[in-house]
Amino acid sequence: MNMPHAACKLLTVICEAGLENDLLRDLERLGATGYTITDARGRGARGVRNAAWSESANIRVEVLCSEPTAEAIVQRLKQRYYANYAMVLFMADVAVLRVEKF
């Protein structure tokens, strides 16, 4: 069965939980119409982030959006946060099946 779909970008941001409010304001200002946030834990260049206490908690923010919106968000986050905070960004091409939402 061939289902209609919309092509868009999935931008994923993994960062310190303390950035959540500022990050969400940036996303909305740059055109993100929605996002999903989940708690995240793991290990990387800045050590183990296990979320056992709020100072080491991470979040994972996922945004489905157009390529221009994703690029604008990436540039802003790199400029504003990369130098001083633990943050990882990655982007993928995805096909969204609920076309009417996008």
Phi and psi in degrees as a GROMACS rama.xvg file:
@    title "Ramachandran Plot"
@    xaxis  label "Phi"
@    yaxis  label "Psi"
@TYPE xy
-97.3602  106.874  ASN-2
-94.1006  140.648  MET-3
-65.0803  143.726  PRO-4
-146.387  160.819  HIS-5
-115.545  132.344  ALA-6
-82.7773  133.722  ALA-7
-155.81  -177.835  CYS-8
-103.142  143.319  LYS-9
-107.912  109.593  LEU-10
-100.318  125.082  LEU-11
-114.772  130.989  THR-12
-121.436  123.452  VAL-13
-114.709  122.893  ILE-14
-154.585  176.715  CYS-15
-63.8738  134.95  GLU-16
-59.8763  -28.579  ALA-17
-64.2922  -15.2598  GLY-18
-86.725  -4.80922  LEU-19
-51.9001  -53.8464  GLU-20
-62.0213  -46.3209  ASN-21
-64.2703  -42.5112  ASP-22
-61.2691  -45.4092  LEU-23
-64.6927  -36.9573  LEU-24
-61.9478  -42.9477  ARG-25
-61.6967  -45.4754  ASP-26
-58.859  -46.7061  LEU-27
-66.0873  -40.707  GLU-28
-62.5108  -30.218  ARG-29
-93.5408  5.94971  LEU-30
106.712  2.34488  GLY-31
-68.5725  127.358  ALA-32
-94.4328  -7.3615  THR-33
-171.263  168.571  GLY-34
-163.982  164.245  TYR-35
-125.76  133.725  THR-36
-120.197  132.876  ILE-37
-133.685  155.549  THR-38
-70.5634  147.795  ASP-39
-137.933  149.552  ALA-40
-146.274  157.184  ARG-41
167.153  -162.031  GLY-42
-133.999  140.4  ARG-43
-155.64  -158.676  GLY-44
-59.8076  -26.7946  ALA-45
-99.1929  17.5396  ARG-46
95.729  -166.584  GLY-47
-80.5055  132.893  VAL-48
-119.547  99.1916  ARG-49
-104.216  -4.14989  ASN-50
64.9594  13.8171  ALA-51
-68.8356  -25.9115  ALA-52
-141.322  152.391  TRP-53
-58.7213  -29.7977  SER-54
-67.5365  -18.6245  GLU-55
-114.67  11.5537  SER-56
-76.1512  145.733  ALA-57
-120.92  157.096  ASN-58
-125.805  158.443  ILE-59
-120.404  120.235  ARG-60
-113.592  125.957  VAL-61
-116.539  132.286  GLU-62
-128.215  125.985  VAL-63
-97.5655  123.783  LEU-64
-160.896  178.132  CYS-65
-73.3626  163.113  SER-66
-61.77  -44.5846  GLU-67
-60.4935  -38.7126  PRO-68
-65.7747  -44.1679  THR-69
-60.4687  -44.0858  ALA-70
-63.9844  -40.5672  GLU-71
-63.54  -41.679  ALA-72
-64.3921  -46.2422  ILE-73
-57.6097  -47.6343  VAL-74
-60.9058  -43.7274  GLN-75
-64.3482  -45.6353  ARG-76
-67.0941  -40.5675  LEU-77
-60.7252  -44.3059  LYS-78
-66.3469  -42.9534  GLN-79
-87.06  -33.1115  ARG-80
-118.066  -29.3053  TYR-81
-54.5441  -40.052  TYR-82
-68.1603  -27.8243  ALA-83
-122.651  -3.32081  ASN-84
-134.294  153.996  TYR-85
-74.2928  115.831  ALA-86
-153.537  136.609  MET-87
-127.605  135.179  VAL-88
-120.788  139.9  LEU-89
-148.587  154.492  PHE-90
-133.869  144.401  MET-91
-140.469  151.579  ALA-92
-80.3659  132.04  ASP-93
-135.431  161.17  VAL-94
-115.2  117.501  ALA-95
-92.8439  128.88  VAL-96
-85.1926  -20.9056  LEU-97
-95.6606  76.4307  ARG-98
-54.5003  -36.8578  VAL-99
-63.2429  -17.0577  GLU-100
-85.9544  -10.7918  LYS-101
